[in-house]
Amino acid sequence: MASLEEIRSGRVEKLERFYKAAVNPYPVSDAGFIAIAEARDKFSALKKRKSLAIAGRIIAMRSHGNSLFCDLSDGKNKFQVYLKSDDCGSESYKFFTETVDIGDFCQFSGRLFLTKKKEKTLLAADWRMLAKSLRPLPEKWHGLQDVEERFRRRYLDLLSNHEIRDRFELRSRLLSELRLFLDKDGFQEVETPILHSLAGGAAANPFKTYYNALEMDIYLRIAPELFLKRLLVGGFNKIYEIGRNFRNEGIDATHNPEFTMLELYESFSRAELHKAFLEKLIRHLAKTLKKSLKIKYQDSEINFSKKFSALTFEEVLSRFALINNYQKIPRSDLNIKAKQFGIDTQDKESKGKIAEKIFAKICRPKIVQPTFVSYYPLEILPLAKASETKPGFADMYQLIVGGLEIAKGFSELNDPLEQRRRFEAGEEMRKAGDEEASRFDQDFLEALEYGMPPAAGLGIGIDRLVMLFTDSSNIREVIFFPTLRPK
């Protein structure tokens, strides 16, 4: 078997033959052709034409004496081409057989006909090289067996695995459906900055760089929240943004340092109302994308037809981690419990943050059916309103499905003095060593002092939502080009 380099060298020699023959193997324009899907779907009408052209990548060739069959693909659709020496000329046919390989992009002109096996085919009278490939496609070179190589060379993964392509097509449809649903409900799509002078809106480490023109440090956004709330102050009452966030954190099955979020905000609303809205949205996506309110995820059947379950953060800790009476447990005892679960904790971390770690590792994976988990410790949610019925907890919720955190929302804090106290507490935590604590954002506080209406906010992790609807166990499977360590 020839080595990869030998195959490539042979193809480079074939490429040189095009140049020697004064034929450009990478022409600027085509001579005009119809799409493969159109040739297939409108075959009966197009068969009446004396000549037409189609183009695509050659994915298979079968030789029969002085003739051969090619399978032509546009990435999604396939069409058969038949070349005969008598029809396209002996010299042209010979040049084709000696220079064209599987993987090349070619254009063929001729007429349509049905083979004896009733297969729709183009009988080629002429052909043209559109792009010569120098490397063999993966199915002809051991395939992409290494999982990491699939992510590094996603273009080959997409060519050789239609299931992967289908996954990303569903992702595109999901984004379209989200926009249609929100637009229909009266939300307006907006865009806010990705470069921030202060990283805020979430508890996370930012990526930091330096802006030469302004001679200042600048950060890739960890969340758009504080800018979207400024728009609430400015009178935009129902808004959403779909975009990238960036967090300088570890990579695992559900985390990638750059990821896609949907964040929406609605004036004169509250968390409880958004739970109903989110439930309606998820059902709509299931019916639209999967044509069913029951889907399979990691060997479990997820049922969206029933009303979503509801638990409090305390109830979840009690049920799955056997931690009862959370509010009465001293931080030291909870810390010991966390270490028993194999969870690393830091001296600087609050009791609420330790509890959240226990929830994430021990409890959340056990929640399979759609469940709203509400009322997390207020100390870990500096931008949320306090619950009026559960002291010490925030008026918030997370939606957990299949062990994944799909969404988080809360009633937004709009008291500027209380927000100032929360920011000050965050700065004290940072001084104590908590690098993820919220920053003091004076500009945002000034905006709040002009008055922000009562509002509810909701964030949905698009990548995890796609994981759910494509039955994917790793976030890297639903991101075209996930972050990887360079080779």
C-alpha positions in Angstrom: 0.0 0.0 0.0 1.3 3.4 -1.0 2.1 5.8 1.8 0.3 9.1 2.2 3.3 11.0 0.9 3.6 8.8 -2.1 -0.1 9.3 -2.9 0.3 13.1 -2.5 3.4 13.1 -4.8 1.5 11.2 -7.4 -1.3 13.8 -7.3 1.1 16.7 -7.5 2.5 15.1 -10.7 -1.1 14.9 -12.1 -1.6 18.5 -11.2 1.5 19.5 -13.1 0.0 17.8 -16.2 -2.8 20.3 -16.2 -0.4 23.2 -16.2 1.6 21.6 -19.0 -1.6 21.3 -21.0 -2.4 25.0 -20.4 -5.4 24.0 -18.4 -6.1 25.8 -15.1 -7.0 23.2 -12.4 -8.3 25.9 -10.1 -10.4 28.2 -12.4 -11.9 31.4 -11.1 -15.3 30.7 -12.5 -17.5 27.9 -13.8 -19.4 27.7 -17.0 -22.7 27.6 -15.2 -24.3 24.5 -13.8 -27.4 23.4 -11.9 -27.4 22.0 -8.3 -27.2 18.2 -7.8 -30.4 18.3 -5.8 -32.2 20.1 -8.6 -30.9 17.5 -11.2 -32.2 14.8 -9.0 -35.6 16.3 -8.0 -36.5 17.8 -11.4 -35.0 15.0 -13.4 -38.0 14.3 -15.7 -38.2 17.9 -16.8 -34.5 18.4 -17.2 -34.1 15.2 -19.2 -35.7 17.0 -22.1 -32.7 19.4 -22.4 -30.1 18.6 -24.9 -27.3 19.6 -22.5 -26.8 20.8 -19.0 -24.0 20.8 -16.5 -23.6 19.7 -12.9 -20.6 20.0 -10.5 -19.4 18.5 -7.3 -16.7 16.4 -5.5 -16.0 13.0 -7.0 -16.5 10.4 -4.1 -16.4 7.2 -6.1 -15.3 5.9 -9.6 -16.0 2.6 -11.3 -14.2 1.7 -14.5 -15.8 -0.4 -17.3 -13.4 -0.8 -20.2 -13.6 2.5 -22.2 -16.2 3.9 -19.9 -16.6 4.7 -16.2 -19.1 5.8 -13.7 -18.5 8.6 -11.1 -20.5 9.5 -8.0 -20.6 13.2 -7.7 -21.5 14.9 -4.3 -22.2 18.4 -3.2 -21.6 17.4 0.4 -25.2 16.4 1.0 -26.6 15.1 -2.3 -25.2 12.6 -4.8 -25.6 12.1 -8.5 -24.1 9.6 -11.0 -22.1 10.6 -14.0 -21.2 8.3 -16.9 -18.2 9.0 -19.1 -17.6 7.1 -22.4 -14.6 7.6 -24.7 -17.0 7.8 -27.7 -19.0 10.6 -26.2 -16.5 12.9 -24.6 -13.6 12.1 -27.0 -10.8 9.7 -26.6 -8.2 12.3 -25.7 -10.4 14.0 -23.1 -11.4 10.6 -21.7 -7.8 9.5 -21.5 -6.8 12.7 -19.8 -9.6 12.3 -17.3 -8.6 8.7 -16.3 -4.9 9.7 -16.0 -5.3 12.9 -13.9 -8.6 12.8 -12.0 -8.8 11.2 -8.5 -11.5 10.7 -5.9 -11.8 13.9 -3.9 -11.4 16.2 -7.0 -14.1 18.8 -7.8 -15.2 18.5 -11.4 -17.9 19.9 -13.7 -19.6 17.7 -16.2 -21.7 18.7 -19.2 -24.1 16.4 -21.1 -27.6 15.0 -21.1 -29.6 13.1 -18.5 -30.8 9.5 -18.9 -31.9 6.5 -16.9 -29.6 3.5 -16.7 -30.9 -0.1 -17.1 -31.1 -0.1 -13.3 -33.3 3.0 -13.4 -30.6 5.2 -11.8 -30.6 8.9 -12.7 -27.4 9.6 -14.6 -25.7 12.3 -16.6 -24.0 11.1 -19.8 -21.0 13.4 -20.0 -20.0 15.0 -23.3 -17.4 17.2 -21.6 -15.7 17.7 -18.3 -13.7 20.4 -16.5 -11.5 20.3 -13.4 -12.6 22.8 -10.7 -10.3 22.0 -7.9 -7.6 19.2 -7.8 -7.2 17.5 -4.4 -3.7 16.5 -3.3 -4.7 14.3 -0.3 -6.9 11.3 -0.3 -10.3 11.4 1.5 -10.3 9.7 5.0 -12.3 6.6 3.9 -9.5 5.9 1.5 -6.8 6.4 4.1 -7.6 4.4 7.2 -10.5 6.8 8.2 -10.3 9.1 11.2 -9.9 6.6 14.0 -8.5 9.0 16.6 -11.3 10.9 18.3 -9.1 14.0 18.8 -8.2 14.0 15.1 -11.9 14.2 14.2 -12.0 17.5 16.1 -8.7 18.8 14.7 -9.7 18.0 11.1 -13.5 18.5 11.4 -13.7 19.0 7.6 -12.7 15.4 7.1 -15.0 14.2 9.8 -17.9 16.0 8.1 -17.0 14.4 4.7 -16.8 10.8 6.0 -19.6 10.8 8.6 -23.1 11.9 7.6 -24.2 11.5 11.2 -21.9 14.3 12.2 -23.1 16.5 9.4 -26.7 15.9 10.5 -25.8 16.9 14.0 -24.6 20.3 12.9 -27.5 20.8 10.6 -29.8 20.3 13.6 -27.7 22.9 15.5 -28.4 25.4 12.7 -32.1 24.6 12.7 -32.2 24.9 16.5 -30.8 28.4 16.3 -33.2 29.4 13.6 -36.2 28.0 15.6 -35.0 29.9 18.7 -35.0 33.2 16.9 -38.4 32.5 15.3 -39.9 31.6 18.6 -38.5 34.7 20.4 -39.3 37.1 17.5 -42.8 35.8 17.4 -43.1 36.5 21.2 -42.1 40.1 20.7 -38.4 39.8 21.7 -35.9 41.9 19.8 -32.4 40.6 18.9 -29.6 42.9 19.9 -25.8 42.8 19.9 -23.5 43.9 22.8 -19.7 44.2 23.0 -17.5 41.2 23.2 -14.5 43.3 24.3 -15.1 44.5 27.8 -13.0 46.9 29.9 -14.2 45.0 33.0 -15.1 41.3 33.0 -18.5 41.0 34.7 -21.9 39.3 34.5 -20.7 35.9 35.7 -18.4 34.1 38.1 -15.5 33.1 35.8 -11.9 33.9 34.9 -11.7 36.0 31.7 -9.2 36.0 28.9 -7.1 39.1 29.1 -5.4 41.1 26.4 -4.0 44.6 25.8 -5.7 47.2 23.6 -2.8 49.2 22.0 -4.9 52.1 20.7 -6.4 53.0 24.2 -3.4 51.7 26.1 -5.5 49.6 28.4 -6.2 46.0 29.5 -9.3 44.5 27.9 -11.1 41.2 28.3 -13.2 38.9 26.2 -16.6 38.8 27.7 -17.6 36.1 30.1 -21.3 37.1 29.8 -23.3 39.9 28.1 -25.6 40.4 31.1 -24.5 43.8 32.3 -24.8 45.4 28.9 -28.1 43.8 28.2 -29.4 45.2 31.5 -28.2 48.7 30.4 -30.6 48.3 27.5 -33.4 47.6 29.9 -32.5 50.9 31.5 -32.6 52.5 28.1 -36.2 51.3 27.4 -35.7 48.1 25.5 -38.1 45.8 27.3 -37.9 42.4 25.6 -34.4 41.6 24.2 -32.2 38.7 23.5 -28.7 38.0 22.3 -27.2 34.8 20.8 -23.4 34.9 20.9 -20.1 33.7 22.1 -18.8 33.9 25.6 -15.2 33.2 26.7 -14.1 31.8 30.0 -10.6 30.9 31.0 -11.4 27.6 32.6 -10.8 23.9 32.2 -12.1 21.7 29.4 -14.4 18.8 30.1 -17.4 17.0 28.7 -19.7 20.0 29.2 -17.2 22.9 29.1 -15.3 24.6 26.3 -13.5 27.9 26.8 -15.5 29.6 24.1 -19.2 28.7 23.9 -22.5 29.9 22.6 -25.2 31.4 24.9 -28.7 32.8 24.5 -29.5 35.5 27.0 -32.8 37.2 27.1 -34.3 39.8 29.4 -37.9 41.0 29.9 -39.0 44.0 31.8 -41.9 43.7 34.2 -41.4 39.9 34.5 -40.0 37.6 37.2 -38.3 34.2 37.4 -41.5 32.2 38.0 -43.1 33.5 34.8 -39.9 32.7 32.8 -40.0 29.1 34.0 -43.3 28.6 32.2 -42.0 30.4 29.2 -38.9 28.2 29.1 -41.0 25.0 29.4 -43.0 26.1 26.5 -39.9 26.9 24.4 -38.3 23.5 25.1 -41.4 21.7 24.1 -41.6 23.7 20.9 -38.0 22.7 20.1 -38.6 19.1 20.8 -41.7 19.0 18.5 -40.0 21.0 15.8 -36.6 19.3 15.7 -37.4 15.8 16.8 -41.1 15.5 15.9 -41.8 14.1 19.4 -42.0 15.2 23.0 -40.0 12.1 24.0 -36.4 11.9 23.0 -33.5 9.6 23.7 -30.5 10.9 25.6 -27.6 8.6 26.8 -29.8 5.5 27.1 -32.6 7.4 28.9 -35.9 8.5 27.5 -36.5 12.2 28.2 -40.2 13.0 28.5 -41.1 16.6 27.7 -44.9 16.0 27.6 -45.4 16.1 31.3 -45.1 19.2 33.4 -41.5 19.8 34.4 -40.6 18.7 37.9 -39.7 21.3 40.5 -37.3 21.0 43.4 -35.5 23.4 45.7 -31.7 23.5 46.0 -32.0 22.2 49.5 -34.3 19.4 48.5 -31.8 18.3 45.9 -28.9 18.3 48.3 -31.0 16.2 50.7 -32.2 13.7 48.2 -29.0 13.0 46.3 -26.2 14.0 48.6 -27.9 13.3 52.0 -27.2 16.8 53.2 -30.1 17.8 55.4 -30.9 21.2 56.8 -28.4 23.0 54.6 -28.9 26.4 56.2 -28.0 25.0 59.7 -24.9 23.1 58.6 -21.6 25.0 59.5 -19.3 25.7 56.6 -16.7 23.5 58.2 -19.0 20.5 58.2 -20.0 21.0 54.6 -16.4 21.3 53.6 -15.7 17.9 55.2 -18.6 16.5 53.3 -17.3 17.9 50.1 -13.9 16.3 50.6 -15.6 13.0 51.3 -17.1 13.3 47.8 -13.7 13.9 46.4 -14.3 17.6 45.7 -11.4 20.1 46.1 -12.3 23.2 48.1 -10.4 26.3 48.9 -10.2 28.2 52.2 -11.5 31.3 50.4 -14.7 29.6 49.1 -18.0 30.4 50.7 -20.4 27.9 52.1 -22.7 28.5 49.1 -19.9 27.9 46.6 -19.0 24.6 48.3 -22.6 23.5 48.2 -22.8 24.4 44.5 -19.7 22.2 43.8 -21.5 19.3 45.6 -24.6 19.9 43.6 -22.7 19.9 40.3 -20.7 16.8 40.9 -23.1 14.6 43.0 -26.6 15.8 42.4 -27.0 17.2 38.9 -25.9 14.0 37.1 -28.8 12.1 38.8 -31.5 14.5 37.5 -32.6 13.0 34.2 -36.1 14.2 33.6 -36.7 18.0 33.0 -36.5 19.6 36.4 -36.4 23.1 37.7 -34.1 23.5 40.7 -34.8 26.7 42.4 -33.5 29.0 45.2 -29.7 28.7 45.2 -27.7 30.4 47.9 -27.9 34.1 47.4 -24.2 34.6 48.1 -23.2 32.9 44.8 -25.6 35.0 42.7 -24.6 38.7 43.1 -26.9 39.9 40.3 -30.1 38.2 41.4 -32.9 39.4 43.6 -33.3 37.7 47.0 -36.3 35.5 47.4 -39.1 37.1 49.4 -40.2 33.7 50.8 -36.9 31.9 51.4 -34.4 34.1 53.3 -30.8 33.6 52.3 -31.7 32.2 48.8 -32.1 33.9 45.4 -35.3 34.1 43.4 -33.8 31.9 40.7 -33.8 28.5 39.0 -31.9 26.2 36.8 -33.3 23.8 34.3 -31.6 20.4 34.5 -32.3 17.7 31.8 -30.3 14.5 31.3 -27.9 15.6 34.0 -27.1 18.8 32.0 -27.5 22.3 33.1 -29.5 23.7 30.2 -30.6 27.1 31.4 -30.5 29.4 34.4 -32.7 32.4 35.1 -33.6 34.8 37.9 -35.4 37.9 38.9 -32.9 40.6 38.2 -31.5 42.8 41.0 -32.5 46.4 40.2 -31.7 48.0 43.6 -28.6 50.1 42.9 -27.6 50.4 46.6 -27.9 46.6 47.2 -26.0 45.9 44.0 -23.3 48.2 45.2 -23.0 46.2 48.4 -22.9 43.0 46.4 -20.1 44.3 44.2 -18.2 45.5 47.3 -18.5 42.0 48.8 -17.2 40.6 45.6 -14.1 42.8 45.7 -13.4 41.6 49.3 -13.7 38.0 48.1 -11.2 38.8 45.3 -8.8 40.2 47.8 -9.1 37.0 49.8 -8.1 35.0 46.7 -11.3 34.2 44.8 -10.4 35.2 41.3 -13.9 34.4 40.0 -15.7 36.8 42.3 -17.7 39.6 40.7 -16.0 42.9 39.9 -17.1 46.4 41.1 -18.6 48.0 38.0 -19.2 51.7 38.6 -20.6 52.4 35.2 -23.2 49.7 35.6 -24.2 51.0 39.0 -24.6 54.5 37.5 -27.0 53.0 34.9 -29.0 51.3 37.6 -29.3 54.6 39.5 -31.2 56.0 36.5 -33.8 53.2 37.2 -34.1 49.7 35.8 -37.6 48.2 35.7 -38.3 45.0 37.5 -37.2 42.2 35.1 -36.4 38.6 34.6 -33.4 37.2 32.8 -32.7 33.8 31.3 -29.6 32.2 29.9 -29.6 29.0 27.8 -26.4 27.1 26.9 -26.8 26.5 23.2 -24.1 23.9 23.0 -25.6 21.8 25.8 -29.1 22.1 24.3 -27.6 20.8 21.1 -26.0 17.9 23.0 -29.4 17.0 24.4 -31.2 17.0 21.1 -28.4 15.1 19.3 -27.8 12.6 22.0 -24.1 13.7 22.3 -22.1 13.0 25.5 -19.4 15.6 24.9 -19.6 19.2 24.1 -16.8 18.9 21.6 -19.1 16.8 19.4 -21.5 19.8 18.8 -18.9 22.6 18.3 -17.4 22.6 14.8 -13.9 23.5 16.0 -13.5 22.9 19.7 -10.5 24.3 21.6 -7.6 21.8 21.6 -4.0 21.9 22.7 -1.8 22.4 19.6 0.1 19.4 18.3 
